[in-house]
């Protein structure tokens, strides 16, 4: 099988190039690596069957004979299909970006500076496959999609990178029969200079008002005559403004008459409105979302206002299914077994599953109760088609909330699939409806707090103004730019996790009526509310969520790449495995040191305890559901003109934040990831919170289950007990509250995650406190004294080594390796036992020189560990060595010896070592003493000269 790979978020150029390659290599099959641009998705919805497209899961890698990659040279843009690049088969690459670094091991490349990759394919087709120039070698569907590729990537031959070869290729495709009407449907022509002037005027005079939460804009242009192409002006206004509906009027005089012509062009993205219905009574028409009307009137202004008022009446008052549903929907086939369906429910935490056939058409629904009954009767091997409900009530994306409620109550339905043109778009559950009802009636209402029925988040639904008042301006600008980029791609963007927690905590946690305090930080005070300093966060998490399935696995990565173009000084790191990207600033003049993680909304599943999770694209609701604690499952929406600043709090996170408690989201959370125990403790101690009682029970249950034991399967890694655990230990052990955190961890027996035998007993506790004093002394912080001994590992690393050193010698090196500690740390821990024995004679000697001789082979960190674990006499000797004797130097050096007439040679070391020993032991106290010592023990005449 010959495979052609299109990059993730496929555009028309990669699709057109891939179609062209199928003619260069007959029998090839096209695989979309993951997701499409909205236009491509709409195009394929109608024309998919005209091209040899197959799904990735349908490909058997063992049968692949060759791989062709089009319109990219980078593996990370190929999603999971990049695995096929490692097969021992020929690989060809076609691209039009010659200066891009390629990491694809291609055996053949076709890379030229053209406006579109499709152009290079067209040239090969023209030269190599057409023995009869007057005959078409492409069908209409092939020529059309290839022409679309060139049109879109060259801006219809207007972009700067367009070449004459692109124009020639496009002309040839027209000869091959490319459909101009289809092309016109999927590309948007540029504006003429006259229309550009009108666009400027329209933007300057645009009037926008908010109706039922939706911004609606109007503008009435006056021109001396009819202007063609105003629909393009309307489209541009809709694209570059936040408006959701537009009525653009054009008034011009009718020659020879007192009347005027009024042309009204309507555009609307508001669910429930219908412009066709609006304009039909006036003699106009079109589509529900795009219509126009032309009228001959004596008073156009009055009529224009009447049309606007009629449109306002169309705007619905209630939320619709599109706003409530969860998407994408987990589906199964009718042939799926009962046992497998139950496993899927377990994996995703659903209470039911939608059943679709091979074409994706919904054919049934099966709930958990049906599966449980079938399993009870031993029918786990049977297909679900025999037990599913085939009579399915469905709703449309614009089904209003009251109708959804009526369906659920009347037919006792717990979930309603959302269909659009026969395609399953999402699902609305009872939980979604109840949440919306609570949200509408309870947000911002304090009365609910006393009735025993608190809302999910007793805050104003939109906190955009509050965020604006508390965030540093440069951060707010960054978030607004990211939101704009997401909106341009039809995506929603959310600020999630710790940043939301800290912002809300800083805004709402007050002392008295005028002060505020951010618990767990060094910043606290009594500033008046208006004088509070802006928050400059250092760690921000953003999540991209598609609406109607418009965001794919690469959405977060694409958004990060586009944002970096606006901030070129930021470093971009991409982690394809987890569908995330990060932008990092270091000591930036505006943003200082900032880390911004951008991820596609995803869900995760732990295949076994303490594993790395398996992740896949999902919805924002499921993304928040996968998180650890309720106060980290808060989100603020950054996109949408009428929903920007909306708080998402599905799990009562604000109430827990307000009540000062850490509450876990899932009963098995600590079994799936034991490092969450450490996170719970860290947040509790840092914020001054209590760990909620049931959460404490889950922690103890996890520890009793033996989750800290490494798997007996040698091939199975446990990342939660390796790097992830080390990172959590680092956060704790470098913080000022490390002692309280360790004590709380030990109260849960959680130190056994490091090793089953580790316990914070009295000896270890004294050793940790003692080494802390050593660290402060060596770093020169005791009594303000400045110490020259500053070359130590970081304090958290010293403390961690001491924790491991408390284990039996045979476990120390292995535990350090499991935690992936540095080579130096591992070596110190492995030689700790033998070194401790080797230095034991130190406590018996009274000569400092002998102490230095015995201790000098070992570094200070190792000696500190030995000291705090040793009897007082040895500890005192090591202290004296570290703080005094190891820094003593001979009173004479090699230059002094040469000046005294000694010839350089191996004997210099012997002389200097002897001088040092005499100095340490007090036999030499001055330079004259040192010279006299040389004359007595190393006279020049007795030294063998080289």
N, C-alpha and C positions, 0 to 999 in steps of 0.2 A: 504494500500500500504506500502510495506517495502522498505525503501530507503537506499542506500549505497552512502556515500559522499566521493569523492576524493578531496584532497586539491587543492587549486589554483596552477596554473602552474604545472599541473599534470605530473609526471614522470612515467616511466614504472613500478616502484614498487607499487605506489598507484593504478595504473590501473590493474596490475596483481593481487594484493591483492583483489581489488573490484570484479574482475571476479571470483576469488576463492570463495568469500563469496556468490556469487549467487548460487554456488553449495551447500554451507552449508545451505543456506536459499532460497530454490527454489521459484521462482516468484518475487524475489527482483529486483529492478531497480537501475541502476547506474546513478548518477548525477555528472558531472564534475563541481566543484564549480566555475571555471573560468580560462580558458586558459590552454595551454599544452606546454611542452617542444617541441622544433622543431621536434625532432625525433618521439615523441608520436603523434604530429599533422600529420606528414607524414604517420605514421603507420595507424592511424585511418582514414585517407583519403581513404585508401584501404580496411580496415577491420572493419570499424565501424558497419556495419550491422550484424556482427557475434556476437555482444555482446548486452546485454539488456540495452543500453544507452538511456536516455531520457533527454530532456532539462529542466532546472530549471523552466522555465515559464510554462511548461506543467504539473507541479505538483500542485495539490490542497492540501494545508496544512491540510485541515480538514479531508482528507482521509488517512493521514500518520498514520501507526500503530506502526512503529518502525524505528529507525535511527541507522545506523552503520557507524562509521567514521574509515577510514583506513589511516595509515601512517602519522598521526598527532594527537597531543593532544591539539592543540590550536585553539580557536575559530576564531582568526583573519586570519587563513589560509584557512577558509572555505567561505570567501566572503559573499555574501548575503544569502547563504544557512545556515549560522550560526543561522539565525532566527528560524529555525526549532528545534534547540536544546532547545528552551524554551517551546516546546509543551509537554503536559503531556503524553509522550510515553516512552517506554524503549529505552535506548541509550547504544550501545556497542562501545568500542574503541579498535582497533587493531593497535599496533605500535611496533617498535623495538628500541626505545630510552628510556630506563628506567629512566634516570636521568633528564628528561625534566619536567618542571612544567606544569601541566595540569589545564586548566580552563574550561574543558567540564564536565558537571554534569552527568557522566556516571553511569549507573546502573550495567554495566558489563565491565570489562577491561581484555585485553589479551596483556600484554606488557612484552616483553623479550628482552634481549641483543642479537640480531641476526644480521646477515649481511643484511637481508631484511625482511620487514613485510610479504612478500609473503611466506616466509619459514614457518612461524607460521600457515598460512592458509593451506599450503600443508600438514603439519603434522596432522591437524585436518581432512583433507580429507582422508588421508591414514588410520587413526585410526578409523574413525567413519562412513565413507560412502562407504566402499568397502567390502561387505560381500564375494565377490568372488575375491581373490587377483590376479588371472590371467586375469581378465577382466578390460579393460580400463573404467574409470569412467569420464574422460575428453575427449572432442573432440580435434582435432589438434589445432584449433584456440585458445581454452582455455589454453591448455598446453603450446603453444608457447608464448603467452603474459605473462603468469606467469613465464616461464623460462627467458624471457627477463627482468622481474622485478628483479629476483635474479642476473642475469648476470650483469646488469647495476649497481645495488647498491653494488655489491661485487667486481666490476672490474674483472668479470669472475673468481671469487674466489681468487683474489690476494690482495684485500685490507686488512688492518690490522684487521678490525673488523669482518672479515669473520669467521664463525664457522663451525665445521664439519657437523652440522645439515643443513647448507646451501648447502653443497655439496651433502648430502643425498637427500635433497628435489629436487635439480636440476637433479640428476640421476633418481629419480622417474618420474619427468616430461618428461624426455627423453623416459622413458618406456611408458608413456602415449601418445607419438607420437609427441612431440614438434619438430617443423621444424627447423633443424639446418641451412638450407639455409636462411630462413627468419631471424633467430637470427643473422647470420653472416652479414646480410645486415644492421642491425641496431645497432650493436656494433662494436667497433674497437679494434682488438687484440693488446696486448702490444708488444713491440719490444724485440727481443732476444738480448743478450749481443753483438753479432757481429753487428746487425743492429743499436744498440745504439752507438757503436763506429763509424759506418759510418755516423750516424746522426750528431755526434759531428764534424766529419771531414767536412761534407757538410755545416754545419752552419759556420765553420771557413773560408771556401773558397767560400761561397755564394756571387755571384755578382748580385747586384740589380741596375736597372736603371729605370727611370720614362719615360714612353711612353704615350703621350696623357693624362697625369695626372694619369696614372695607374702604380704602381710599378710592374715591371716584373723581376723575379729572375731566374738565371741559375746557374747550378753547374755541373761539369763533374768529376765523381769519377773514379779513376783507381783502379782495383782490379785484383788479379792474376787469378780469375775464376769467373764463373757466381754466382751471389748472389740472392737468392730467397727472396721475401718480400720487395723489394725496394719501392713498392707502398705505404707501410706503412710509410716508411721514408719520402716519398713525402707528405703524408697526415700530418705527424707531422710538417714538415717545413711550410706547409700552415697554420697550426693551431697556431704555436708559433711565426710567423713573420707577418709583415704587408703586405707581398706581396699578390698581387691579381692573379698572374699567375706564374707558375713554370715549367721550363723544366729541369728535372733531368736526366742526362746522366750517363751511366755506360759503361766504356770501359775496355775490358779485352782481352787478346791474345787468338787466336784459336790455339790449340795445333797442331803442325806439319805444320804450315802455317805462312806466313809473314803477313797475314791479321789479323784484329781485329774484334771483335763483339761489336757493339754499340747498347745499349738498351736505348731508350729515353722514359721517362714517363712524360706525360703532365698533368697538373692540371690548371684550369683557372676559376676565378669568374668574369671575365670581360664580360659584355653583348656585344653581337655581335661577339665574337670569337667562333670558332668551331674547337676543336682539332681533332675531327674525320675527318673533311674535310682537316685539315692540314696534318694528317698522312696518309690518304688514298693513295695519289700519291706515297708514299714511301713504300707502302705495309702494313701499319699498320691499326689500327682501334680502335673502342671503342665507346665512347659517346662524345657529343660536349664538355662537361666539363672535361672529364677524358678519356684519350686515351694513347696508347703506340705503339711503333714500335721497331722491332729488325732488325738490318742491319749488313751485312758482308761487311767490307770496308777496304781499304788500308790506307785511311786518315780520320779517324773518326772526327777529330777536325774541318776540313773544312765543313763536312756534318752537324755537330751539329750547326755550325754557320749559315749555309744556312737555316736550319729548324727554327732557332730563327728569322732570317730576314723575313721569310715567315709569322711567327706568328705576328710579329710587324705590318705587312701590314693588318692583320685582325682587329686590334684594331680600333674601330669606333672613329670618330672625333666629333660626335654630341651627345647631351644629348638624352636620351630615355625616354619613358613614365614612366618607373619606378622611374626616378629621378624627374619627374614633377608632378606626380599624388598626389591627396589627398586620404588618406586612414586612417581608414576604411570608407566605403561608407554607408550613410544612405539609407536604402531601405524600401519599403513598398510592401504589397501584392496586387494583382489585386482586391481583395475584399474590400480594404480600401476605405472608403468614401471620396468624394471630400472635405468635411468639415474637416475630420481628416487629410488628406494630407496637406491642407492649414495650419492647426495648426502646423504640423511638420515643414513645411517650415518656419513658424514664429519662432518656437522654435530654429531652428538651423541656420537661416539666409541664407538658400540655395535659389537658383533660379530654381531648378528642382530636381526631385527625380527619382531614378532608381526603377523599379518595378520587383520583382523576385517572382517565384512561390514557392511552398512548399519545393522543393528540392534545392532552392537557385539559380536556373537558371534564368538568366536575360531574361525577356520577354517583356520589354518595358521601355519607359522613358516618364515622364510627366513634363511639365514646368509650371512655375508660370502663364504664360499667359493663358494656357489651363484651369487651375484651376479657374482663375479669371472670365473667360467667363462662365464656368459652374455655378459658384456661382451667377453670374449676372442673369442667367436664372432660378435661384431657384432650382438648381439641387445638392445642397450640400449633399443630402442623397444618391446620386447615386455612384456606385463603379467607381474607376478610370479606370478600364479595358476598359470602353466604350469611354474614352477620351484620353488615352495614345497613344503614337506613338509606334507601334509594330515593325516597321522596324528600327532597331537600328544599327547604325554604331559603331563598337567596334574596339579597338586596343589591342595589346599585350604589356606586360611590357617592351619589348625591341624595341618597335616601335620608330624610330628616330624622332627627332623634325621636320625635313622638311616634312616627311610624315604626321605627325599630322597636321601641318599647311595646307597642301594641302587638307586634308579631311575637315577641318573646312571651308576653303574658298570655295571649290567646292560644298559642300552640305549645306553650311550655317548652320553649327552645332555649338552650343555653348558649348557642353560638350560631351566627348567621354569616355564611360566606358572602363576600362582596364580589360581584361579577361586573365586568365591563366588556361589552362586545363578546360575550362568551368566555372571556379570560378571567381566571381567578386572581383578583387583585389584593385581597386581604380578607380578614375575618374580624367580626365584631362580637365580643363575648358579653355576658352579663356583667362581668367585672368592669369592662370598658364603660358600659352604660351607667352603672352605679357610681363609678369614679367621676364621670361627667356630671351626674346629678349632684353629687356631694360638692364637686368643685364649683358648680354654678351657684349653689345655695349657701356654701359655707366659707369660701375663701374671703378672708378679710372680716369675717363675722365672729366677734368674740363670744356671742351668745351660745354658740355651739359648744364652746369649751366647758360650759357648766351644765349641759344637758346630757352628758355621757355619750354624745355622738360627734366627736371632733372631726372636722374636715381633714383631708389628707395633708393640706398645708395651710394653716391659718395665717397666710400672708397675702398681701395684694397679689393678684394673679400676675401682674406685670411689674417688675421691679427695675425696669430699664433706667428710669430716672435715678433710682437709688444707686444702681451700679455706676452710673455716670458721675454721681457725686462722690463716690468712694474710690473708684479705680484711678490710678495715675493716667493722665491724658494720653501718654504714649502707648499704654497698654490698651486703652479704649480704642485708639486709632487702629492698632493691630487687629483687635477683634472685629471691628467694623469692616476692615478690608477683607479679612477672611470670610466674613458673612456675605459680603458682596460677591466674592468669587464663587461661593457656594450657590448663591441665588442665581447667578448667571448660568449655572449648570443644572438648575432645577433641583438642587439638593437643599436639605435642611442642615443647619449647623448648631451644635449645642456645646456650651461650656459645661463640663461635668466634673464630678469628683471633688478632690480636696480644695480646688480653687473656689468652687461654689460654697463649700463648707466654711472656708476661712472668710470669704467675703460676707456671707450672711452673719457669721459669728461676729465679725467686726462691726457690722451695721447695727445689729439688734441686741448684742450683749452689753447692757448699760449698767453702770453703778449709780444709783440714785436717778436723777433726772437729767444730768448734764454731762456725766463722764462716761468713759468706756474703757474697757480693759480686754485685751486679747490674751486669754489665759494660755500659758505654756510658752509665751515668748517673753523677751526682755522688755518689750514695748508696752507700757501701761501708763496711764495718766488720767488727768481730770480735765482734758481739753473740752471746751464747749463743742456741741455737735457741729457747729458751722466751721470750727477751726481744726477739725480732725485732719491729720496728715493723710494724703492719698496712699492707698495700698499699692506697692510695687511688688507684685508676686514674682517668684522665681521659677515656678513650676506650674504649667497650665496644660490641661487635657481638653482637647476638642474632639468631638465625635460627629462624623458626617452620616446622615441618615437619608436614604432615598425616599421619595414620595411616589407612590404608584410604581415601585420597583425601578426607579431611575438611577439609583446609585448602585454600583457594583463593588467588587472586592477592591478595586484600585482607586476608589473615590478619595479616600484619605490621602493616599500617596499623591494623586494628581493635584489635590488642593494644596498640599505642602509644596509641591514643585512650583505651582503658580505663585504661591505666597513668597517663595524664595526670590522670585523675579522682582518682587517689590522690595525685598530686603536682601540684596545680594551679599551682604557681609555675614549673613547667617550660614552656618554649616548644616547641610542636609544629610540626615542618616535615614535609610530606608530599611525596614524589617519586613520583608515580604511574607515571612512565615506567619506573622501575626497581623498582617494587613495594616501596619502602622508606619508612620514616618515621623521624624523629629527634626525640629529646627532649633539650633543652638546658637546663642549669642554669648560671647565671652568679653566682659569688660567693655560693652558697647556704650558709646557716649549717651544714648537715650535709654536703652533697655537694660543696660548693665549686663549681668549674667542671667540669662533667661533660657529655660527649656520649654518648648512647646511641642507636645505630642499630639499628632493628628491621626485619628483612626477611623476606619469605616465601622459603623455600628455592627457589632458582632455578638454572637453567642458562643459559648465554649462548653466543652465536655471533657472531663478528666477520665481517660481510659482506665486508669488504676490510681490508687492513692499516691499522692506526692509526685505525680507525673507532671510534665508540661501539658497544658490544656490543648485540645484540638479546637481550632476556631474556624468560624465561617460567618459570612455576611448575614446580618439580621436587621432587626429594627431597633430604634433607640430604647424602646421599652425592654426588650430582651437584653440589650446591652447593659442597661442599668441593673437588670435583675441578676446578671452574672457577677456583680460586684460583691465586695466583702461585707461592708457594714452599711446600715441605713443612712448614716450621715455622710457616707461617700457615694450614695446612690442618688444624690440630688443633681439636677441639671437646670440650666437656664437656656432657653431658646434664643438664638442670636439672629435668626432669619425670619422673614415673613413680615410684611408691613403692618399687619394687624395682630401679630402674635409675638413680636419681638419682645424679649424680656420676660416671657412667660416661664414660671417655675414648674418643673416636673418633679413631683415628689410622690411616687407610687407606694412608698413603704413607710411613711411616717418619719422620714429622716429629720424634718424640721422639729417635730415634737421631741425626738430624742436629743437633738442638738440643744433645744431649749431646756430639756430636763437634765442635761449633763450625763448621758449614759451612752455606752457603746453596745449596740445590739446587732447581732449577726443576722444575715438574710436567710441562710439555709441551715437546716439541722446538720447536714453532712459537710458543711463548709470547711471545718477544721480537719476532717478526715481527707478531703480532696486536696487540701493545701495546708499543711501544718504551719507554714510560715505566717498564716493569718493569726495564729495565736500570738505570735510576736508583734504583729501589727496591732492587734487589739490592745495588748499591754502598752505598746508605744503610744498609741493615741490616748489611752486612758491616763497615763502618767503625764504626758505632755499637755493635754487639755485640762487636766484636773477632773476627769470624769470617772464614773463608776462603770465597771463592766456589768451589764444587766444580768440578773440572776439566772435566767434560762441560758443565756450565752455562756456563763460560767459553767453551767451543767454540760453544755455541748463540748466545751474545752476539756473538761475532766473525762467525759465519755471518749473523746478522741484519744487522749493519752492512755486511758485504760484499754483501748482497742489495740494498742501496739503500733500505731501509725508511724511512730518514730523508728521502727525497725526497718532496716534496709531489706529490699526484696531478695529472697533466696535465688531468684532467677538471675543468672549472671548477665544476661543480655538486657535486663531491664534497668534503666537508670531512674533515679529518683531526684529530679532537679530541685524539688522543694527542700531536700536535705543537703543540697550542694550550694551552688552559687546563690540561689534565692535566699537560703538560710543565712549564708555569710553576709549578704547585703543587709538583711534585717538586723543581724547582730552588729554590723557596722553602724547603722542608724542609731541603735540603742547605746552602744558602748562609747560613741563619740559625743553623746548628748550630756548635758549637765545633770540630767535626772537618771543616769545609768544605774546608780545604786538602788533606787526605788524600783526601777524596772526589773532588775535582776531578782530582787526579792519577790516581786509579784509573779514573775515567771516561775520561780522555784515553788511558790505556793501552789501552782498548778502542775508541778512536776514536769514543766515544759522544757527544762534544760536537758531532759532525756532525748530531745530531738537532736542534740549534738552527739550524745552517746548515752545508751541506756543506763550506764552506771553513774552519770554525772548528777551530783546533788550539791546544792549550795550549803555545805555544812559549815561548822564554826571555823575550821581551819582555813577553808577556801575563802570565806568571808574576810577573815583577818588578813590573809595574803593579798586579796584584792585591795583592801584599804591601805595596806602597807605599801604595795607597789604604786598606788596612787600618790602617796607622799614622795616616793622616790622620783616619780615622773615630774612632779611639781618642782622638786629640789633641783633636779638635773636641768630642767628647762628654765631655771633661774627665776622662779616665781615665789620662792619662800623668803619672807621678810624683805621682799624687794631686792634681794641680792642678785647680781648678774653672774650667771655661770657660763663658762666657756663650753660646757658640755651640752650641745644642742643637737647633735646628730643622732637622734633616736628615731625609730619607726613611729608612726602615728600612735597616739595613746590608745585608740580603740584596738589596734592590732596587738599592742602589748597586753592589754586586758584579755583579749581573746586567746592569746597564746597561754596566758596563765590559767584560764579556764581549762584548756586542753591539757596543760601540764599536770592538772590535778588527777588526770586519768592514770591508770596503770601504764607503765612504759610501753608495753606492746601495742597499745591502742593509739598512742599519741600521733605517730606519723600517718597512720591510716586515716584518722579523723581529719587531720590537717589537709591531706590530699583530697578527701571527700569534699571538704569545704573549698577546695581549689585555692588554697592560700599560696603565698609566694614561696619560691624555692628556699629563700633564706629562713622563713618561718618554719618550714618543714624540717630543714636541716637542724635548726636550733632545738626543735622539739624532739627529734630523733637522737640527738647527742646529749640531751639534758641529763639522762640517768648516768651515763659514764662520766660526764663532766662533773657532776655533783660529787661522785666518788673521788675523782682526781684532785679536786680542790680541798678535800677534807683535811689534809695536813696543815692547811693554812691556819687553822685555829690553834695549832700546837706551837707555832713559831712566834717569836717576839721580834724577829728581824723584818722590817718593811721590805728589804731587798728580796727576801725569800718569798714574801707575799706577792710581790710584783712578778717574780719569776714564775710562780705557780698560776697566777691569774691572767697574765698577759696574753696567752693564746686564745682567750675567749672574749667575745664582744660584750658590751655593757648590758644589752637586753637579756642575753643568756644569764649573765651574772646576777642581774636583778631577780630573775625567776629563781635561781638557786638560793639567793640571799633570803627572800621572803619565805622560802620553804625550809629554811635551815634553822638550827639552834642559834641562840643569841650571840654566842662567841664568834661563830663563822659569819653571821650576818654583820656584826660590827667590823670584822676585818674586811669584808667585801665593800662595805660602806666607805671605810677609810681609803681603800684602793680606788674606788670609783670617783670619790670626791677630792682626793688629795694626791695619792702616790702615783696614779697612772699618768698624771700630767707633769710630774717632776722630770726635768731634763738635766743632763750632766752640766756642770758649770763651765766646762770647756767643750768645744766642738772640733771637728776635723780641721778647720782653718786655724784654730788656735794651736793645735798640735803641729801643723806645718810651720806656723810662725815660731814655735819653740824649737824647730830644727828636726822634727820627726819626719821621716820619709813616708808618704802615703803607701798603704798596703793592707793586707788582710789583718795585720795586728791592730789596726785602728779600731776595729769593732771590739776586740778584746779589751783594749785600753778604755774605750768609752763605756762599755758595759761595767767595767770595774769602777770607773769614776761615778757612774750612776748608782751602783750599789752602795758605794761609800757615802754618796750624798744622801741617799734614802736613809741610811743607818745613822746619819748624823756625824760621821767621821770627817766629812768635808762640809764647811759652812761658808767658805769664801773662795775667791779665785786664787788667792795666795795659798790657801790650804790645798787646793787642787794641784797647783804647780809643785808644792812640796810633796804631795802624794805621788806625783809622777816621778819626782827625783828619787823617792824611796823605793817604789815598787816597779817602776818602768824607766830606769836611767837610759839615756840615749845610747850609751856605749854597750848596754846589754841587749838592746833591741836589734834583732837580725834585720839588716837593711835589705830591701829587695834588689 
